[in-house]
Amino acid sequence: MLAAVITELKDIPKAKDADLIELRLDYIKGLNNTKLKSLIENCKKPVIVTNRKKGEGGLFNGSEAKRIEILKNAIKFGAGYADIEYSSGKESIRNLIQNKRKTKIIVSYHNFKETPANIKKIYGNIKKLNPDLIKIATNARSVTDNFRVFGLIGKANKEKRKIIAFCMGGYGKFSRILSIILGSQVTYASTGKGKESAGGQLTMNEMVEHYRIKKINKNTKIVGLIGNPVEHSWSHIMHNAAFDRLDINAVYLKFQADKLKEFIEHMKNLDIIGFSVTIPHKVEVMRYLDEIDKQAKGISAVNTIVVKNGRLIGYNTDCPGAIKSLKRITELKGKNAVVLGAGGAARAIIYGLMENKSNVKILNRTAEKAKLLADYFKCDYGSLDDIKKTDYDILINTTPAGMHPHIGGSPVPPDCIKNGAVVFDMVFNPYKTKLLVEAEKRNCRIIAGFEMLIHGALLQFKLWTGKEAPERLMRLKVMEFLKNAGH
Ligand SMILES: NC(=O)c1ccc[n+]([C@@H]2O[C@H](COP(=O)([O-])OP(=O)(O)OC[C@H]3O[C@@H](n4cnc5c(N)ncnc54)[C@H](OP(=O)(O)O)[C@@H]3O)[C@@H](O)[C@H]2O)c1
């Protein structure tokens, strides 16, 4: 069930897609008994009443007796659920449970710093109090912490206990969706950006539109992005829209993971059909795969994994995605192509350019790295400065220069952009980078990084599902998102 967290009464209409309304009594100003009664009685959805004190992530600063009395009043007024913190002490909790009437009591444990080593014991202690629901929300300091909390969901399911369990913070974001697939009862969402009541909380719109939370269930298959950072990625918007359109019971999640080996171990226990892989794992991930496609081997980087009968198979869709974007507007054979940058994305495009018989020159900030790559691919190289004396037909930026939030940046000065050339910038946020804006002024044909992203995503979708992805819809969803985000 999806609960919208209400911290201001004016936001209640924004909770229209929620199954439950959590009234954060500690946030809501000017709430007396009469107003609370009317709110609970007139609410069309079951209400969770929560009245957190400071130290439990809340704002309530009255006496403990007053805090509990407010919860009891809410029970009298017919609240669907009342949330009382484990830290309130056994006496208060037992007292509330004894007087619960028809209200379901949630006994909650929060830890905003960490997922403590004794988390199982805490679960056991709460279980002894016999509430209707056990809630555990801890801060994840790594991807692994999430899996420790998921272990509690499995335990509760076996013990036929109802549990709400997930992790907070950036590392825990995905758990707010995945926990529901695993059997957690409720996930919480804010009514908008800036209204979050805990770290990592997604908005109602993100939950419903971007992650289709209302459609996922215990049979939902998982696909995801592994990387760090992952926040800037739009892949979930494209893939989840495509799953929705084709009625595929799968969800694309973003896993912020820095310890790759640990993550791979844990994810083997989930119903995963595949992954996208991004910075910094595209090379390291190859160690953990059972099979690697020929092209990905040649590039020495994997950005897509398919999980088939428990086997992990690696592919690289950056290369065909980039080449397809280029071929839409230019021939490649015999063309002089300058590649700016010498990282993973450069490897992918250089492989494709060489396959298509272009003459490649790599220019990089650190010339030694350009040399290493040039030795591997047997092509020309130099420093970024060499752009001034290099002639070319195609200029490709594979560096992050110009990427959001540094949108004023460019890998080379505008006067080094050759009139009439093809200019391809792999940076996809913003849609049109400074390099592309300057290139257009010089009558260049331009390709935005988004083109490569979408072509790569179409190939990934096919690899994971065996089905053609709905390209127009995926483009539309990202464009809509960019417009709303003011890009
Ligand atoms: N559109 C798409 O679908 C798509 C797909 C993949 C990647 N990308 C984008 O491509 C970019 C690079 O990704 P990657 O995986 O290749 O990263 P990477 O492996 O970290 O390589 C980054 C390269 O850029 C250079 N560089 C970094 N900052 C720079 C700056 N401010 N000025 C000049 N050069 C700079 C680095 O030079 P040094 O060697 O001197 O450090 C390095 O050669 C990212 O922006 C990524 O989002 C886009």
The ligand as a MOL file (V3000), in Angstrom:
LIG
                    3D

  0  0  0     0  0            999 V3000
M  V30 BEGIN CTAB
M  V30 COUNTS 48 52 0 0 0
M  V30 BEGIN ATOM
M  V30 1 N 24.5540 9.3200 -23.8220 0
M  V30 2 C 24.8020 8.1350 -23.3230 0
M  V30 3 O 24.0400 7.1760 -23.5080 0
M  V30 4 C 26.0560 7.9110 -22.5280 0
M  V30 5 C 26.5370 6.6200 -22.3130 0
M  V30 6 C 27.7290 6.4630 -21.6040 0
M  V30 7 C 28.3810 7.5810 -21.1140 0
M  V30 8 N 27.8540 8.8160 -21.3170 0 CHG=1
M  V30 9 C 28.5100 10.0250 -20.7880 0
M  V30 10 O 29.8600 10.0670 -21.1930 0
M  V30 11 C 30.6240 10.7360 -20.2060 0
M  V30 12 C 31.8710 9.9380 -19.8700 0
M  V30 13 O 31.5380 8.6750 -19.3310 0
M  V30 14 P 32.6930 7.5870 -19.1360 0
M  V30 15 O 32.0150 6.3600 -18.6760 0
M  V30 16 O 33.5690 7.4860 -20.3140 0 CHG=-1
M  V30 17 O 33.5290 8.2650 -17.9310 0
M  V30 18 P 35.0270 7.9720 -17.5020 0
M  V30 19 O 35.3970 6.5660 -17.7990 0
M  V30 20 O 35.1710 8.4910 -16.1250 0
M  V30 21 O 35.9250 8.9060 -18.4780 0
M  V30 22 C 35.8300 10.2930 -18.4620 0
M  V30 23 C 36.8210 10.9220 -19.4690 0
M  V30 24 O 36.5520 12.3110 -19.5250 0
M  V30 25 C 37.7200 13.0660 -19.1880 0
M  V30 26 N 37.2910 14.2200 -18.4000 0
M  V30 27 C 36.6400 14.2050 -17.2190 0
M  V30 28 N 36.3280 15.4540 -16.8370 0
M  V30 29 C 36.7970 16.2790 -17.8050 0
M  V30 30 C 36.7910 17.6820 -17.9760 0
M  V30 31 N 36.2110 18.4850 -17.0850 0
M  V30 32 N 37.3660 18.1900 -19.0750 0
M  V30 33 C 37.9430 17.3900 -19.9780 0
M  V30 34 N 37.9980 16.0450 -19.8790 0
M  V30 35 C 37.4290 15.5010 -18.7900 0
M  V30 36 C 38.5960 12.1390 -18.4180 0
M  V30 37 O 39.9110 12.5790 -18.6160 0
M  V30 38 P 41.1440 12.0890 -17.7140 0
M  V30 39 O 41.5970 10.8170 -18.3420 0
M  V30 40 O 42.1130 13.2060 -17.8410 0
M  V30 41 O 40.6220 11.9130 -16.3260 0
M  V30 42 C 38.2660 10.7820 -19.0720 0
M  V30 43 O 39.0380 10.5950 -20.2250 0
M  V30 44 C 29.6800 10.9680 -19.0190 0
M  V30 45 O 29.2230 12.2860 -19.0660 0
M  V30 46 C 28.5570 10.0030 -19.2740 0
M  V30 47 O 27.3270 10.4620 -18.7030 0
M  V30 48 C 26.7230 8.9990 -22.0310 0
M  V30 END ATOM
M  V30 BEGIN BOND
M  V30 1 1 1 2
M  V30 2 2 2 3
M  V30 3 1 2 4
M  V30 4 1 4 5
M  V30 5 2 4 48
M  V30 6 2 5 6
M  V30 7 1 6 7
M  V30 8 2 7 8
M  V30 9 1 8 9
M  V30 10 1 8 48
M  V30 11 1 9 10
M  V30 12 1 9 46
M  V30 13 1 10 11
M  V30 14 1 11 12
M  V30 15 1 11 44
M  V30 16 1 12 13
M  V30 17 1 13 14
M  V30 18 2 14 15
M  V30 19 1 14 16
M  V30 20 1 14 17
M  V30 21 1 17 18
M  V30 22 2 18 19
M  V30 23 1 18 20
M  V30 24 1 18 21
M  V30 25 1 21 22
M  V30 26 1 22 23
M  V30 27 1 23 24
M  V30 28 1 23 42
M  V30 29 1 24 25
M  V30 30 1 25 26
M  V30 31 1 25 36
M  V30 32 1 26 27
M  V30 33 1 26 35
M  V30 34 2 27 28
M  V30 35 1 28 29
M  V30 36 1 29 30
M  V30 37 2 29 35
M  V30 38 1 30 31
M  V30 39 2 30 32
M  V30 40 1 32 33
M  V30 41 2 33 34
M  V30 42 1 34 35
M  V30 43 1 36 37
M  V30 44 1 36 42
M  V30 45 1 37 38
M  V30 46 2 38 39
M  V30 47 1 38 40
M  V30 48 1 38 41
M  V30 49 1 42 43
M  V30 50 1 44 45
M  V30 51 1 44 46
M  V30 52 1 46 47
M  V30 END BOND
M  V30 END CTAB
M  END
